[in-house]
Amino acid sequence: MTALLAKDVASAVRGELIGDGSALVEGAAGLDEASEKEISFFHNTKYIDSLQKTKARVVIIPQNTNGTPLPSGKTLIRVANPQLAFAQVLSLIDQQRQHHPKGIHPKAHVEESAQIGAGTRVYPGCYIGHDVRIGKDCLLYPNVVLREGTIIGDRVIIHAGAVLGADGYGFATQDGRHHKIPQIGKVVVEDDVEIGANVTVDRATTGETRIGAGTKIDNLVHIAHNVQIGRDCLIVAQVGVSGSTKVGNRVTLAGQVGVIGHLTIGDGAVIAAQSGIINDVDPGAVLFGSPARPHKQAMKLQAIYGKLDEMYETLKKLKKKLL
């Protein structure tokens, strides 16, 4: 990549430059791993030792360092949110690193009626079905499948192996036999969504399965038919959301959360990793466990579980005394 000047980085992240603005940045890394040619960031006081020992020549720091001793001989960039600023720097580096091909490969098969938004890039091995609509500035990595009728907004990123619009899991059972219910709905993905590798989003039975604008979905997530995901949600790896569940805005579903069908999860709720959701969730709730409980209550129960052996031995002794 072309080296960046520290002063240009500071300008890009709207930060206050402290030190040598001509310092060169040729990459980015964590405090412990960074070399003299890389930029890093500091945002948590538990990494003070790493801050003092880092080899990074340029470090992004928070506006309020709360008396934290700053390393000497470094170029510092002071910002309101170091983590966000570092993400912006990574984006700058990524833009220089990636060179997405342009044009249509001669071996690609593209229907004459196909319409894809300006600036959208589709890598080899992708399948785009009948009546699919894709907005502008999207990026589809290799082997993405968009089944018929799927609608993709603008600036959507879909990673390799994701399948959008596969049939929902619907069967009617009679006399012990399972009869397929045709899935004639569609999938709608709004603007600025990112969908990880090997994610599956099923088409609706009727109507639509919808992913709200700005939502970010990690790898190996399954979204079932007729699920409605709100705006700006974070859905982490191996989450499964069953059919017809409604997830509000700004909801976080941490890794391996399972949600049964036909529930409502309120805006701003946070569900901790490996939790099982079997009831509706109030807006702003923080839950953990399987079945999920309010986080503080779940932590108390975990503490009690750890003492069960001791409690059982005490109970046996008391029983002997009473008998």
N, C-alpha and C positions, 0 to 999 in steps of 0.2 A: 504494500500500500504506500501511497504518498504520505510523507510525514506531515503532521499537523503542528502548527505553532501553538504554544500554550495560550497566547493572547487571542487566537482565533477560536480555540476551544472555549475560553472564558466568555467570549462574545456569543458563541452559539448557545451556551447554557445560561446566558444572562447572569454570569457570576462576577464577583469582585476579584480581580487578579492581584495577587500578592507575590512579588518576586520577579523573576526573569520571564518576560513575555515571549522571548525568542527561543525558549526551551522547546525541543522537538519531542513530539509524541508519535511513536511508531506502532503502538499497540496498547492494549489494556489488560489488566489482571488484578487479582486480589492483592491486598497489602503484602501478604507473605510470599506470593509467587512473582510479584512484579519485578521486572528488570529496570535498569537505569533508563531505558528508552520507552518505558510504558507509563501509562497513567493509572492511578488507582483512586479509591475513595474511602473516606472514614465517616461512619455515621452512628457508631455505638461505642460507648465508653469501655465496654469489655474488650475492645480491640486496641486499647491504648498502647500496649507493648508492641503490637504489630505496627502501629503508626510510627513509633519511635525507631523501629528496626527496618522499616521498608526501604527497598532500594529504588522504589519508584521516584522519578525525578519530579513528577507533577502529581499532586494529590488534591482531590476535591474534598472540602471540609464543610461542616454546617456553619451557618451564620453565628450561632451561639455555641461556643466550644466549652462553656461552663468551667473555665479555668484550666482546661486540659492543656498541658505543655505541648506546643507545636514543634515539630522536628525542624532543625536548622538546615540551611542549605537546600531547601526544597522550594519549588514554585507551587503556591497554594491557590486554589480557586474556591472562594467562599460563596456558598449558595444556600437557599432556603431548604432544599431537599436533595442531599447528596446522592441518594439512591436513584432518584429520577434523573438527575443531571448525568450520572454515570451511564444510565440507560440511553440517554441522548447521545453521549459520546460513542457508545457501542453502535448506535444507529449510524453515526457518521462513518465509523470504521467499516461497518457492514456495507454501506453504500459504495465505498471505494473497493471493497473486496469482491463484491458480487458483480458479475458481468452477465446479466441475463440475455440470452440470445434474442434477436429480433427477426421478424419475418416468419414465413411458413416453410417448414422443412419439406423437401420434395416428396418424401415418403409418407407424409401425414395425410390422412383422409379427412377432408372437411366438406360437409354438405354445403351446397351452394346457398341454402337458405339460412345457414348458421349465422348468428349475430352475437358478437362478443364486444364488450365495451372497450373504448380506447385505453391503451396502456396495459391491458390485461395480458398476462403471460401464462401459457399452458405448456407444461413440460411433457416429454414423451410418455406414452403409455396411458394417458388419461382417456376416459370415456365420457363423452358428453351426450346425453340422450336427447330424444325428441322433445321439443318445446321447452328446453332449458334456457333460462335467461341469466346472463352473467354481466355484472356491472363493470364499471371502469376501474383501472388500476388494481385489478385482482391478481393474485399469484397462486397458481395451482401446481404443486410439485408432482413428481412422477406418480403414475398409477392411481390418481384420484378418480373416483367414479361418481358422476352426477346422473342419477337416473331421471327418467322422463318427468317433465313438469317442475323440476327443482328451480328455485329462483334464488339467485345470489346477488347481494347488493354491491356497493362500491367498496373498494379497498379491503376486500376479504382475502385472507391468507388461509389456504387449505394445504396441510402437509401430506406427505406421501402415504398412500394406502387408505386414506379416508374414503368412506362410502356414504353418500347422502342420497336418500330416497329409496333404499331397499324396502321391501315389504314389511309393514308392521306385523308383529306376532299376534295374529288374530285367528281364532278357531272356534267354531261352534260344535259342542259335543252332544251327540245323541246315540244312545244305546252303546256307549263305550267307544264310539268312533269319533274322530276329530275331523271336522269338515272346514276347509279353508274359507275364511271370510276375505273376499277380494279387498285389496287396499287401493282405493282409487283417489286418495288425497295427495298432498304434495308436501314438500319441505320448503320453508322460506327462511333464508339467512339474511339478516339485515346488515347495514353498513358497519365496517370496521371490526368485524368478528374475526377471530383467529381460531382455527380448528386444527388440533394436533394430529400426529400420525396415527393411523389405524383407528380413528374414531368412526362410530357408526351412528347416523341420525336417520331413523326410520320415517318413511312417509306415513301420513295420516290415513286412517281407515276412510274417513271422509273429512273434508276441511283441510287443515294444515297442521304440521308440526313447525313451530317457529322458534328461532334463536334471535334474541333481541340484540340491538345495536351495541357494539363495544364489548360484548361478552367474549371471554377468552377460555377456550376449552383445551385441556391438556391431552396427552396421548391416552389411547385405550379407554376412552369414555363411551358409554352407550346411552343414547337418548332415544327412548321408545316412541311409538306412534302417538300423535296428538298431544305431546308434551309442549308446554309453552314456557320458554325460558325468557326472563326479563332482560333489561338492559344492564350492561356493565357487571355482569356476574363473573365469578371466578370458579371454574369447575375443574378440579385437579384430577390427576391420573386415576383410572380404574373406577371412577364413579359410574353408578348405574341408576338411571331415573326411569321408573316404570310408567306405563301409558297413562295419558290424560292428566298427569300431574302439572300443576301450575307453579312455577318458580318466579318469585317477584324480582324486583330490580336490586342490583348491588348485593346479591346473595353469594356467599362463599360456601362451596361444597368441597371439603378437603378430601384427600386421597382415600379411595375405597369406601366412600359413603354410598349406602344403598337406600333408595327411596321407593316405597311401594306406590302403587298407582292411585289415581284419583284424589290426591292430596293437594293442599295449598301451602306453600312456604312463603311467608311474608317478606316484605322488603327488608333488606339489611340483615337478614338472619345469617348466622355463622354456624355451620355444622362441622364439628371436629372430625379428624380422620377416623375411619373404620366405624362410624356411627351408623345405626339403622333407624330410619325414620318411618314410623308406622302411624303417626297422627299428624294433623295439621300443625304448622309451626307459626307462632305469632311473629309479627314484624319485630326485628331487632333482637330476637332470641339468640342465645349462644348455647348450643346443645352438644352433649357428648354421650357416647355409650350406645349399647344395643340391648334393649330399645333405648333410644336417645332420651336423656333427661337434661334439665338445666345444668350447666357446666359445673357450678359450685356444688350442687347436690351430687352429681356424678363423681366428683373428686372425693367428697366425703365417703361415699360408698366404696370407692376404690381403696381408701385408707382402711375402712372396716374389713374389706375382703382380705387384706394383708394380715389381719390379726385374728382371722377365724380359727386357725390352729390353736393359738393361745387361748382364745375364748372357749373352744371346745374342751381343752384340757381342764380349764377352770370349772366348766360345767360338770364334767365327770367327777371331779373332786367334791364339788358341792353335793352331787347326787349321792355319792358314797356316804357323806356325813349325814345326810337326811335319812338315809335308809339304815 
